[in-house]
Amino acid sequence: MKLSNFGLSDLEIKFREDPDLNVLQYASNADLHTLVKYLTRDKNGTLRPSQQLLNQPRFKAAGDKLNQVWDLIAAELQLYGGNTVSNLLRRRTGVTYREIVMDVCVSQNIKVKASDSIFDLESQLIEGLIGKLWDKLTPEQRKDFFDTITSNITNKDQALADRIIQAIKMNPTLIFATAALIATPFSGALLLASIGGPAYDVTVPSVVHIAYIRRTLTEVNRY
């Protein structure tokens, strides 16, 4: 059911204060553009009928200066994280980023501790998602996966999987490639079909991309 049926499409979305999403205010416009794409369009580039972000006057006025509206971008993710109409109706605020990450981890039977840092939660989620995706890939698709995330691996065999996963957890470039891979039709469909729920094809690549942003900024001591 579309949100417009509830008369919500013209209302301003509101950012729920969330220290784990404050990282977005330091992100580059290019990285925010990628995040907006995950939030507003599906894997085929079709506009998501439930998206609210592109309808926001302040977002429209910002143009390419997405860092001016990072809070609206974050608010859109929080709304998708709620995944229920009742949540969307409640003061037009969604759930926290930590809740989103924990929800995906629980849905995938990835064991995490609520007390873990958001950095560690993201890392464990990425490891679990790649592990699930790996199990579903054919040998040819595994080769394509390796080719996608790195160009300096020549011996593409099963034994490399653990090393790749460890590299992905810490390397911003590989995390970025992982987010892109999860968002592509062939691998995204495989992974997201096992998760279930229409909001996950938004929250999963978004979380992986935010993990990439956080690690990129950590590397340059900006966050």
C-alpha positions as CSV (number, residue, x, y, z in Angstrom):
1,M,0.0,0.0,0.0
2,K,1.4,3.4,-0.9
3,L,2.1,6.0,1.7
4,S,0.2,8.5,-0.4
5,N,-3.0,6.7,0.5
6,F,-2.5,7.9,4.1
7,G,-1.9,11.5,3.0
8,L,1.7,11.4,4.0
9,S,3.4,12.2,0.7
10,D,3.4,16.0,1.2
11,L,4.5,16.0,4.8
12,E,8.0,16.8,5.9
13,I,10.0,13.8,7.0
14,K,11.8,14.3,10.3
15,F,15.2,13.1,11.4
16,R,15.2,11.2,14.7
17,E,18.3,12.2,16.5
18,D,20.8,9.4,16.0
19,P,24.5,9.7,16.8
20,D,25.2,6.7,14.6
21,L,23.9,8.5,11.5
22,N,25.6,11.8,12.2
23,V,28.5,10.5,10.1
24,L,26.4,11.4,7.1
25,Q,27.0,15.1,7.7
26,Y,30.7,14.6,6.9
27,A,30.1,12.4,3.8
28,S,30.9,13.6,0.3
29,N,28.1,14.7,-2.0
30,A,29.1,11.8,-4.3
31,D,28.7,9.2,-1.5
32,L,25.4,10.8,-0.4
33,H,24.2,10.6,-4.0
34,T,24.8,6.9,-4.0
35,L,22.9,6.5,-0.8
36,V,20.0,8.5,-2.2
37,K,19.9,6.2,-5.2
38,Y,19.5,3.2,-2.9
39,L,16.8,4.9,-0.9
40,T,14.7,6.2,-3.8
41,R,15.2,3.8,-6.7
42,D,15.1,0.0,-7.1
43,K,17.8,-2.1,-8.8
44,N,16.2,-1.4,-12.2
45,G,16.3,2.4,-11.6
46,T,12.5,2.6,-11.1
47,L,11.4,5.2,-8.6
48,R,10.2,3.5,-5.4
49,P,6.5,4.4,-4.8
50,S,7.0,4.7,-1.1
51,Q,9.9,7.0,-1.1
52,Q,9.4,10.4,0.4
53,L,12.8,12.0,0.1
54,L,12.5,13.4,-3.5
55,N,9.2,15.1,-2.6
56,Q,10.8,17.2,0.1
57,P,11.0,20.9,-0.8
58,R,14.3,21.4,1.1
59,F,15.8,18.4,-0.7
60,K,14.7,19.8,-4.1
61,A,16.2,23.2,-3.2
62,A,19.5,21.7,-2.2
63,G,20.2,20.4,-5.7
64,D,23.5,18.7,-5.9
65,K,24.6,20.0,-2.4
66,L,23.3,16.9,-0.7
67,N,25.5,17.5,2.4
68,Q,23.0,20.4,3.2
69,V,20.2,17.8,3.6
70,W,22.0,14.9,5.1
71,D,19.4,14.8,7.9
72,L,16.6,14.3,5.4
73,I,18.5,11.4,3.8
74,A,19.1,9.9,7.2
75,A,15.4,10.4,8.0
76,E,14.3,8.5,4.9
77,L,16.5,5.5,5.9
78,Q,15.0,5.6,9.4
79,L,11.5,5.4,7.9
80,Y,12.4,2.4,5.8
81,G,13.9,0.8,8.8
82,G,10.5,0.9,10.6
83,N,9.0,-1.2,7.8
84,T,5.5,-0.7,9.1
85,V,2.8,1.9,8.4
86,S,2.1,2.3,12.1
87,N,5.7,3.3,12.6
88,L,5.5,5.8,9.7
89,L,2.4,7.4,11.2
90,R,4.1,7.8,14.6
91,R,5.3,11.5,14.6
92,R,6.8,10.9,11.1
93,T,9.9,9.5,12.7
94,G,11.5,6.1,12.1
95,V,13.8,3.8,14.0
96,T,17.4,4.3,14.9
97,Y,20.3,3.1,12.7
98,R,21.4,0.7,15.4
99,E,17.9,-0.9,15.3
100,I,18.1,-1.2,11.6
101,V,21.5,-2.9,11.7
102,M,20.4,-5.2,14.5
103,D,17.2,-6.1,12.7
104,V,19.0,-7.2,9.6
105,C,21.5,-9.2,11.7
106,V,18.7,-11.0,13.6
107,S,16.9,-11.7,10.3
108,Q,20.1,-13.4,9.0
109,N,20.9,-15.2,12.2
110,I,24.1,-13.2,12.6
111,K,25.0,-13.3,16.3
112,V,25.8,-9.9,17.6
113,K,25.7,-8.2,21.0
114,A,23.6,-5.1,21.5
115,S,26.5,-3.6,23.4
116,D,28.8,-3.8,20.4
117,S,29.9,-0.6,18.8
118,I,28.2,0.4,15.6
119,F,31.5,-0.1,13.7
120,D,31.6,-3.7,15.0
121,L,28.0,-4.4,14.2
122,E,28.5,-3.2,10.6
123,S,31.5,-5.4,10.2
124,Q,29.7,-8.5,11.5
125,L,26.8,-7.7,9.3
126,I,28.9,-7.3,6.2
127,E,30.8,-10.6,7.0
128,G,27.5,-12.4,7.4
129,L,25.9,-11.0,4.2
130,I,29.0,-11.9,2.1
131,G,29.0,-15.4,3.6
132,K,25.4,-15.9,2.6
133,L,25.9,-14.5,-0.8
134,W,29.0,-16.6,-1.3
135,D,27.1,-19.8,-0.6
136,K,24.6,-18.9,-3.3
137,L,27.0,-18.1,-6.1
138,T,28.1,-20.5,-8.8
139,P,31.8,-20.9,-9.5
140,E,31.5,-18.5,-12.4
141,Q,29.6,-16.0,-10.2
142,R,32.3,-16.3,-7.5
143,K,34.9,-15.5,-10.1
144,D,32.9,-12.4,-11.2
145,F,32.6,-11.4,-7.5
146,F,36.3,-11.5,-7.0
147,D,36.8,-9.6,-10.3
148,T,34.4,-7.0,-9.0
149,I,35.9,-6.3,-5.6
150,T,39.5,-6.5,-6.4
151,S,41.8,-6.7,-9.5
152,N,44.9,-8.1,-7.9
153,I,43.7,-11.6,-7.1
154,T,44.8,-14.3,-9.6
155,N,44.1,-17.5,-7.7
156,K,40.3,-17.4,-7.3
157,D,39.5,-20.4,-5.2
158,Q,37.4,-21.3,-2.2
159,A,40.3,-20.9,0.2
160,L,40.4,-17.1,-0.5
161,A,36.9,-16.5,0.8
162,D,37.9,-15.9,4.5
163,R,40.7,-13.5,3.5
164,I,38.4,-11.6,1.2
165,I,35.8,-11.3,3.9
166,Q,38.4,-9.9,6.4
167,A,39.6,-7.4,3.8
168,I,36.0,-6.3,3.0
169,K,35.3,-5.7,6.7
170,M,38.1,-3.1,7.0
171,N,38.8,-1.7,3.5
172,P,36.5,1.1,2.4
173,T,37.0,0.5,-1.3
174,L,36.0,-3.2,-1.0
175,I,33.0,-2.3,1.2
176,F,31.9,0.2,-1.5
177,A,32.2,-2.6,-4.1
178,T,30.3,-4.9,-1.8
179,A,27.5,-2.4,-1.5
180,A,27.3,-2.0,-5.2
181,L,27.4,-5.8,-5.7
182,I,24.5,-6.3,-3.2
183,A,22.5,-3.7,-5.1
184,T,23.0,-5.3,-8.5
185,P,20.1,-7.4,-9.9
186,F,21.9,-10.8,-10.1
187,S,23.5,-10.9,-6.6
188,G,21.0,-8.6,-4.9
189,A,18.1,-10.8,-5.9
190,L,19.9,-13.9,-4.6
191,L,20.7,-12.3,-1.2
192,L,17.5,-10.3,-0.7
193,A,15.3,-13.2,-1.6
194,S,16.7,-15.0,1.5
195,I,16.0,-12.0,3.7
196,G,12.4,-11.3,2.8
197,G,10.5,-8.1,3.2
198,P,10.3,-5.2,0.8
199,A,12.2,-2.7,3.0
200,Y,15.4,-4.9,3.1
201,D,16.3,-4.1,-0.5
202,V,16.6,-0.5,0.8
203,T,18.2,-1.1,4.2
204,V,20.8,-3.7,3.3
205,P,22.7,-1.8,0.6
206,S,22.2,1.4,2.5
207,V,23.8,0.0,5.7
208,V,26.7,-1.4,3.7
209,H,27.2,1.9,2.0
210,I,27.1,3.8,5.3
211,A,29.7,1.4,6.7
212,Y,31.9,2.3,3.7
213,I,31.3,6.1,4.4
214,R,32.2,5.6,8.1
215,R,35.4,3.8,7.3
216,T,36.4,6.2,4.7
217,L,36.1,9.1,7.1
218,T,37.8,7.1,9.9
219,E,40.8,6.7,7.6
220,V,41.2,10.4,7.2
221,N,40.5,11.1,10.8
222,R,37.4,13.1,10.0
223,Y,35.0,11.0,12.1
